[in-house]
Amino acid sequence: MEIALDVWMVAALCAVALVAGFIDAVAGGGGLLTVPALLTAGLPPHLVLGTNKLAATFGSVTASITYYRRRLFDPAYWRTALIFTAIGAVAGTLVVDLIPKEWLEKIIPFFIVIAALYSLLMKMQPDDKLNLPEQTPGHFWRQRLQGLSLGFYDGLAGPGTGSFWMVSTMALYKINLLLTSGVARTMNCVSNVFALVTFAYLGHIHYALGLTMGASLMLGSYFGARSAIRFGSKFIRPLFLTMVLAITARLLWQAWGN
């Protein structure tokens, strides 16, 4: 399905994507900017979700590669989470039009508020402490549950998935913000890719717009990831908490403000 857009509207969407890519690479929540922008451009909701996934995939791939090259993500350690994130993303995308989302929209904001408060009060590990916790049977079950649920949510809806990954990873594994960012960006990349393939199968993508915005997201993600790695938790934490609270406010207004 193709919809003609004015060149100035495309330029504005690319500018939004550039900022969103930077923010998403650092703290998650870039979809908080791109999804409303696409809706404002007049695309129907199902096309917005698919097009946003195409654009977001460029950014998340760029950010995840950047973190991996700096040894801030260990694929072998997180293998179980990677697999179950992919499964969850496909399942969430397939049922996106089949289940009522009103109850989800009303409950999710409260979980985000709790997550934001936890993130604000918890003690962070220093940036130079890059050791991962020892793997145990419980560790693998946490990865299964975390990957399946957050992958499903990203395929189903998506706002704030990267931030959810950061909050849950810090809570479950007690690792620092740099490692947490590497996990969140990579898992978000996996769910984006598998949800994208499913959206393509369903025919819910505006390819020209998604590719154009994707280039801007890629550029923003590159500089965002580099900035996060260079400046560490002092840079990541304020932006992360700001995005979590912004996502909370938006979802609360969307669910309860009308």
C-alpha positions in Angstrom: 0.0 0.0 0.0 1.5 3.3 -1.1 0.4 6.8 0.0 1.7 10.0 -1.6 3.4 12.4 0.8 4.5 16.0 0.3 8.3 16.4 0.1 8.3 18.8 3.1 6.3 16.2 5.1 8.9 13.6 4.3 11.7 16.0 5.3 10.0 16.7 8.6 9.6 13.0 9.2 13.3 12.4 8.5 14.2 15.2 11.0 12.1 13.5 13.6 13.7 10.2 12.8 17.2 11.6 13.2 16.4 12.8 16.8 14.5 9.6 17.6 17.5 7.5 16.4 19.8 9.4 18.8 17.5 9.0 21.7 16.7 5.4 21.1 20.3 4.4 20.9 20.9 5.9 24.3 17.8 5.3 26.3 15.1 3.7 24.2 11.7 5.3 23.4 12.4 6.6 19.9 9.1 5.3 18.8 7.5 7.9 21.1 8.5 10.4 18.5 8.2 8.5 15.2 4.9 6.8 15.7 2.9 10.0 16.5 4.7 11.7 13.6 3.7 9.0 11.1 0.1 9.2 12.4 0.1 13.0 11.9 1.3 12.5 8.3 -2.0 10.7 7.7 -0.9 7.0 7.5 -3.5 4.5 8.8 -2.4 2.8 12.1 -1.5 -0.6 10.7 0.7 1.1 8.0 2.3 3.3 10.7 3.3 0.2 12.8 4.9 -1.6 9.8 6.6 1.5 8.4 8.0 2.5 11.8 9.4 -1.1 12.2 11.2 -0.8 8.9 12.7 2.6 9.8 13.5 1.5 13.4 15.3 -1.6 12.2 18.0 0.5 10.5 18.6 2.4 13.8 18.6 -0.6 16.1 21.0 -2.5 13.8 23.4 0.4 13.8 23.3 0.9 17.5 23.5 -2.8 18.3 26.6 -3.2 16.1 28.2 -0.2 17.7 27.7 -1.7 21.2 28.9 -5.2 20.1 32.1 -3.8 18.6 32.9 -2.1 21.9 32.4 -5.4 23.7 29.3 -4.2 25.5 27.1 -7.2 24.4 28.0 -10.9 24.6 25.7 -12.9 22.2 26.6 -16.2 23.8 25.6 -15.0 27.3 22.2 -13.7 26.0 21.5 -16.4 23.5 18.3 -17.6 25.2 16.9 -14.1 25.4 17.7 -13.5 21.7 15.8 -16.7 20.7 12.7 -16.0 22.8 12.6 -12.3 21.8 12.3 -13.4 18.2 9.5 -15.8 19.0 7.7 -13.2 21.0 8.0 -10.5 18.3 6.5 -12.8 15.6 3.7 -13.8 17.9 2.9 -10.3 18.9 2.8 -9.1 15.3 0.5 -11.9 14.2 -2.1 -11.1 16.9 -1.9 -7.3 16.7 -5.3 -7.1 14.9 -6.9 -10.0 16.7 -7.1 -8.9 20.4 -8.5 -5.8 22.0 -5.7 -3.6 23.3 -7.8 -1.3 25.6 -7.0 -3.3 28.7 -3.3 -3.4 27.8 -3.2 0.4 27.3 -4.7 1.0 30.7 -2.5 -1.3 32.7 0.9 -0.7 31.0 1.4 2.9 32.3 1.3 1.7 35.9 4.1 -0.8 35.3 6.1 1.9 33.7 5.7 4.2 36.7 6.9 1.4 39.0 9.8 0.8 36.6 10.7 4.5 36.5 10.7 4.8 40.3 12.8 1.7 40.6 15.3 3.0 38.1 15.5 6.4 40.0 16.1 4.8 43.4 18.3 1.8 42.6 22.0 1.9 43.0 23.9 1.7 39.7 27.1 -0.2 39.1 30.1 1.9 38.0 30.8 2.2 34.3 34.1 0.3 34.6 32.5 -2.8 36.2 31.7 -4.8 33.1 31.4 -8.3 34.6 28.2 -10.3 33.8 26.6 -12.4 36.6 27.2 -16.1 36.7 24.7 -18.1 34.7 22.3 -20.3 36.6 19.1 -22.3 35.8 17.1 -19.3 37.1 19.1 -17.0 34.8 17.9 -18.9 31.7 14.2 -18.8 32.8 14.5 -15.1 33.4 15.8 -14.7 29.8 13.0 -16.8 28.4 10.3 -14.8 30.2 11.9 -11.4 29.5 12.5 -12.1 25.8 9.1 -13.7 25.1 7.1 -10.9 26.9 9.0 -7.9 25.6 9.3 -9.4 22.1 5.6 -10.0 22.1 4.9 -6.4 23.3 7.2 -4.9 20.7 5.4 -6.9 17.9 2.0 -6.0 19.4 2.5 -2.3 20.1 6.0 -1.2 20.8 6.2 2.2 22.6 9.0 2.2 25.1 10.2 -1.4 24.4 13.9 -0.3 24.6 13.3 1.4 27.9 11.5 -1.7 29.2 14.5 -3.8 28.3 16.8 -1.4 30.2 14.6 -1.4 33.3 14.1 -5.1 33.5 17.7 -6.0 32.7 19.0 -3.7 35.5 16.5 -5.2 37.9 17.1 -8.9 36.9 20.8 -8.9 36.4 22.2 -6.0 38.4 24.6 -4.8 35.6 25.6 -1.3 34.8 24.0 1.1 32.3 26.5 0.6 29.5 26.0 -3.2 29.5 22.2 -2.6 29.9 22.1 -0.3 26.9 24.0 -2.9 24.8 21.4 -5.6 25.8 18.4 -3.3 25.2 19.6 -2.1 21.8 20.4 -5.6 20.6 17.1 -7.2 21.8 15.2 -4.3 20.3 17.0 -5.0 17.1 16.0 -8.6 17.1 12.3 -7.9 17.8 12.3 -5.2 15.2 13.7 -7.5 12.5 11.3 -10.4 13.1 8.3 -8.1 13.5 9.4 -6.3 10.3 9.4 -9.6 8.4 5.9 -10.4 9.7 4.6 -6.9 8.8 6.1 -7.3 5.3 4.2 -10.6 4.9 1.0 -8.9 6.0 1.6 -6.0 3.5 1.7 -3.2 6.2 4.7 -1.2 5.1 5.2 2.0 3.2 8.7 1.1 1.8 9.8 4.4 0.3 9.0 6.3 3.5 10.4 3.6 5.8 13.7 3.4 3.9 14.1 7.2 3.9 13.4 7.6 7.6 15.6 4.5 8.2 18.6 6.3 6.8 18.0 9.2 9.2 17.4 6.9 12.1 20.7 5.1 11.3 22.6 8.3 11.4 21.0 9.4 14.7 21.6 5.9 16.2 25.3 5.9 15.3 25.9 9.2 17.1 23.6 8.2 20.0 25.4 5.0 20.7 28.9 6.6 20.4 27.8 9.4 22.8 26.5 6.8 25.4 29.7 4.8 25.2 31.9 7.9 25.5 30.0 9.7 28.4 28.7 6.7 30.3 25.9 6.6 32.9 26.1 10.3 33.6 24.8 10.9 30.1 22.6 7.8 29.8 20.7 7.9 33.1 19.1 11.4 32.8 18.0 10.8 29.2 16.7 7.3 30.1 14.6 8.5 33.0 13.3 11.4 30.9 12.2 9.0 28.2 10.6 6.6 30.7 8.6 9.4 32.3 7.6 10.8 28.9 6.4 7.4 27.7 4.4 7.0 31.0 2.8 10.4 30.6 1.8 9.7 27.0 0.4 6.3 27.7 -1.5 7.6 30.8 -3.0 10.4 28.7 -3.8 8.1 25.9 -5.5 5.5 28.1 -7.2 7.6 30.7 -7.3 11.2 29.4 -10.3 10.8 27.2 
